[in-house]
Amino acid sequence: MWKSLCVLALLAVASACTPPRAAELPLPPTDGTRMSHDRHAQLACTECHRGDARPGSHDHEPCDRHECHGDAFLAPPGDLCRACHTRVVATGSAGIEQALRPYPEEDSYRVEPALFSHKTHMDAGRMEATAGFHVACVDCHVRENALAHPDHAACARCHAAEVKLVGAPSMVECARCHTTATRVRARGRLIHDDLTFAHATHRVDRHGTPIRCEECHIASAASTTYTDHPAPRISACVSCHDDSQRVPGSMRMRICETCHTKRASKLVTLAPRDHLPLTERPLDHTLAFRRDHAESAARDTARCATCHTQMSGNVHDACDECHQTMPPADHRITWTEYDHGPEAIADRTRCARCHVAELCTACHAQRPRSHGSAGTFYSDHGPAARVDLQPCITCHAAQTFCDRGGCHAPTARRRK
């Protein structure tokens, strides 16, 4: 039994020391109308993916075949049509060509994800030796003079079979660039619904100076896979948007409407700390705010934690580290000897915000200066006790300490 109790105790201690784990968010729902690559695995990739055109663009080939989905094309429009069309109508109706779903899909899942290394393609020396020129971002990410996700046509400029690059996969070697899997798209790539961003407005700054892709996508040169190629950090936005030489003052990061279509309807809404330069402070953090911030902190500690998350390690109480080195304004040089006693009696909870009970015990265990030397206060304490007995009983229990030795015992008073 004792062994069982010990095991349970150890498990309890281990669970108490284990950091809390955040609840995992549920995966986004799958689209049941999306074409299943698994069900078409017996077909070669080139059966559907012919050049840079989207599958089925040539009179629904190869889907409209007797051995494939020929019967479905003779029946009324149904779920098969929804694999490519957003609006299902009868054949020949106007607008059917404009009702196509985006290709490739930009939903929460990546099907047959590509094995692509930015590090390899941005290695100028390697590209010069292999392809004969340096690969720039615009070579893959610009289509019809607009920024876009790379497609097969962009890859074919170098990887077409007739180019015959030594050691590089050709466009017909699909397995060398794609994996037969489905994975959840990195949540960081799914832009917030209320965030307004357009690459077209970030091509040049206010003076017409080009904005290089590397200024925002600083991790691209070292990225070898999709998973280690993160989206631009907010710090990249701050470095440009708070530079008056590059961006007008009306589009500073502290102005939420610069990037967001909506904002929290609060009077004291603040831009997050990572949206501000290191030297930036909120508008109400004036020189007097250090003295007057107690009321604001007591009213809304979450607002303080928006920026002061590294002060004490606790996002809900970020005051400790600062107040350890900068005590409150009334903690003057006379505070310990004269002032803290009445304040502690009036409001002990205020003391407990910073000090633990052991601090009071350790300090009051020492002989107070008001007690003079050990040989004099014994005979001189009477007048002080008659004026105010409260300081005495703060440390001494009257019924035990004062009666000790017979000084103030009932028999001693009768002898007087």
N, C-alpha and C positions, 0 to 999 in steps of 0.2 A: 504493500500500500504506500509506504514511504517513497519507494522508487517511482510509483505512478504520480504522486504529488510533486516530486522533484521534476519529473518530465513535464508535467503541466505548467509548473512555475517557469521552467526554462522556455517553454513555448510562449507563455504570456510575455516574458521579458523580450524575447526575440520579436514578437509581433509589435510590441511597444516601440522597439528601436527601429523597426522597418519604416522607412519614409512612406507617407500615404501616396497611393497611386491614383492618378486622375482617371476618372471613368472614361473608357474608350468610346468615342463617338460611333454611332452605328454607320455602317457603310451606306453610301447613297444607293437608292433603288436602281436596279438594272432596267434598261429599256427593252421590253419584250419584242418590239418591232424591229430592233436593229439586226442586221444580217449576221448570222452566226458563222464565224470562220471554222469552228469545230465541225459543224455539219457539212462543210464544204472542203474538209481536209483532203479528201481523195482527189480533188481537182488540183491541177498545177496552178500556181499563182498567175501565170501569164494567160490563163484561160479568161480571167476577168480583168486583170490589170494589163491593159495594152497601151504602152506608151504613157503619156501624161494625162490621157482622158480618163474621166471617171467611169467606173464599170457601168455597162448598160447604156452608155451614151449613143452607141450606134444601133438605133432601132431596137433597144432592149436586149441586144446580144451581150453575153451568151445565155441570159436567163430564159429568153423566149425560144426554147428548144423543146422538141417533143420528149427527149429523155430527161429534161430538167423540169422546167415550170411551164411547159407549153400549154397544158390544160388550164392553168390558172389564168393565162392571158385570154382564154376564150370565155371565161366566166366573168360575172360582174366584178368590179374592183373590190378588193378585200385587203387583208393584212399584208399580203405580199407587196402590194403597191406602197404601203406605208414604210417599207424599208428604204425607199428613195424619195417619196413624195410626202409633203406636209399636208396636202389637200388631195383627197382621192375623188376623182370625177370620172365620168364616162370618157371613153376614147374619142378624141376629136374635139372635146370641149375647150373653150378658150382659157388660157391661163395655166394649162397643165405644165408647160415648160418652166414657168416662173414659180411653180410650187415645189421645187426641189429642195430637199434637205441639204444642209451644209456638207461639203465633202473636202477634206476628211472631217469626221464628226468632232465636235468640241464639247463633249459631255464629260462626266466624271470618270470615265474609264478609257484607258488606252488599249486598243486591240492590236495585236501583232506589233508591239512597240519596237521602235528602231534602236539598233545598237550604233550609236553615233558618239564620236569623240571630238569635242571642240578643240581639245589640246592637240590632237593630230592634225586637224585641218587648219589650225592657226599657227602651226610650226612653219615659219617662213622658209627656213632652209630645206626642210623636208618637202614642202610643196613645190619649191623651185626645182628641186632635183627630180621630182616625180611628174608633176604636171607642167612645169615650165613657167609658172607664174605664181604670185602670192595670192592666196585665197583671202578675200576681204569679206566682211559681214554682208555687204550689199550683194555679193555674188550669189548668195543663197536666200537672203531674207527680203529681197526686193523683187516684185513682180508687177509689171505694167506700171512702173514708176511709183509704186506704193509698197509699203512694208507689208509683208505677209509671211505666213509660215512656209518653210521650204516644202516643195512638192517633188514628185518624181522628175519633172522637167528640169528643175534646178540641179538635181543630182546627175541627170543624164548628160549635162554639158561636159562632165568629166568622166562619168562612169558608163557611158554608152559603150556597147560591145566594140564598135568600130574605132573607138579612141585607143583601146588596147593599152591602158595604163598598167605598167609592170607592178604586180603585187596588189593592185587595187581590185575590189570586186566589181563585176560588170552588172548592168541592170537586170540581167536574167538570172543572176545568182542571188535570189531573194533571201535565202537562208543565211547569207553572210551579213545581211544588214537588219533582218527582222527576226524576232523571237516568236515562237508559237505559244503565246501566252496572253493573258488579259490582266492588267494591273490597274489599281486605282490611281488616278492622276494625282500628283502631289497637290495637297490642299493649298499650298502657297501659290500655285499657278491659277487658281480659281479666284479671279479678282472680285472684290466686294461689289455688291449690287449698286451701292451708292457712290462708288469711286469712278470719277470721270478722268480718263487718260487716253491720249491719242498720240501715237508716234509721229503723226504728221506735224503736230505743233511742237515737237521736240527735236526737230532736225537742225535748227539754228537757234541761237539766243537772240536777245533784243537788238544786238548790233550786227546780226547776220553771220556771226562766227559759227562754223559748224560744230555741233555737239557730237563728239565721237561716241560710238556704241560702247567702247570700253569704259567711258566715264560712269556709266550706270551698271553695265554688265561686267563688273570687275572680276568675277570668278570664271568667266568663260574660258580664258586662256589656259586654265589649269583643270578644266572639267573633262573627265574621260567617259562619263556615262550621263544618262538623264537624271539620275538621282542626286548627283553631286553638282548639278548646275542650278543653283538657287536663283530665285527672282531677285531683282535689284533691291538693295537695302534702303531703308528710309534715309539713312545718312547721306546717300548719294543725292537724294532729292533736296535735302537741307543745304548741302554745300553749294548748290546752284540757285535754289529759290531764295535764299537769304543773301545772295550776292547782288547788290543793286546794279552792278555793272553788267549783269547777265539777264536778270529778271526784274520787271517793274515792281515797285513796292506794293502795289495792289495785289500781287500774287505771292506774297510771302507765306511761309508754311503755317504761321500762326493763324492765318485766315482760312477757316475750314472750307469755305465755299470755293476756294481755289481748286480743290480736288474732289470735294464731296458734294453731292446734290442735296444732302440734308444734314442737319446737325442736331445734337441733343438740345432740347428746349430748356436750358438752365441759365440762370443769370450769371453764374460763375463758371461756365464751361471753359475748360482749359485745353489747350493743345497738349498732347502727350509729350513727355520729356524727349523722346527720340525724334519729335518733330521740330525741336528747337535747337539752335546752336548751343555750344557749351557755355557761352557767355550770356545767353538769353535768360531772362527771368520773367515770370508773369507780371502783368501790368500793375497789380496791387502790391507787389513785393518792393515797396519803397524802403527808404532808410529807417522809417519808423516801424516797419512791419515786424522786425525782430522783437521789438518790445510789445507790439500789439497783436501778435499772431495767436496768442493763447485762445482768444474767443473763437477765431476762425477754426483752429485745430479742434476745439471741443465740439463745435457745431458739425463739422464734416471732416473726419479723419481720412476718409477715402480720397478726398481731394488732395490732401498732403501726400498720400501714398502714390498718387499719380506720378510724381517726380522723385520723391525721397524714398525710393524702394531699397536703397543700399545703406541706409543709415543704421539700422539695427538688425536687419535680417528678417524682420516681421513687417509684411506689407501693410498691416492694419495699425501698427504702432511704431512709426519710424522716428521716434523722438529721442530714444535713449542715448544713442551714440553722441548726438549733438549736445544734449543736456549734461552728459558726463564731463564735457570739456568747457561748456558755457553754461554755468548755473543761472537760475532765474535772477532777475535784476535786483530783487530785495535781499539776496544772499550776500550782503555786504560784509566787511571785515568784522563787524560787531555781531554778525548773525549768530555765530555759535555760542558766544558767551552771554548775550543779553536778549536777542530778539526771537530766537526760534522756539523758546518755551511757550510764550503766549500764543504764537501762531499754531504750534502743535496741539495745544489744548483746544483752540478754536476749530481747527480742521485737520484732523490726523490723516484723512484720506488723501489730502494734498501731499503730505510727506511720503505716503506709501506709493505714490506714482513713480518715485525714483529710488527711494530707500527701502530696504528690507528691515524687518524688525530686529535682526541681529546687529544692525549698525547702531541702533539706539542702545541696545544692551551693552555692546562693547564700549561705547563712549561713556555711558553713565556708570559703568563699573569703575572708572577712574575717579579719583578724588577731585571734586570741583574746586576751582580757584577760590570761590567764595568761602570755602571752609578753612582757608589759611593753612597754617602748619598743624600737624597732628596734635601738638601739645596745647594749642590755644583755643581752637574752636569748641572743644569739650566744655569749656567754662563760659564761652562767649556766644553760644548759639541761642541762648534764651531770648534775648531781645529780637533777633531775626525771626524766630519761630512765633513770637507773640504778634509781630507785624503781619506775617503771612505764613500760615502753616502748610499751604498747598505745595510749595517747593519741597518741603520735607517729605510729605507722603508720596511725592512722585517716585522717590527711590526707596524710602523706608516705610515699612508697615508699622503704624503707630502702636498696635496692640502687642507686637512682639519686640520691636527694636527699642522703643522708648522705655518699656518696662524692664528691659534686660539689665541686669546688674542692680536692680532695686532703685534706680534713679527716680523714675516716675511711678513706682509701684504704689498701690493704695496705702500700704503701711508706711512708706516713706513720707507721703503727704500728711498722714496723721501725726508723724513725729514732728513735723514742722508746726 
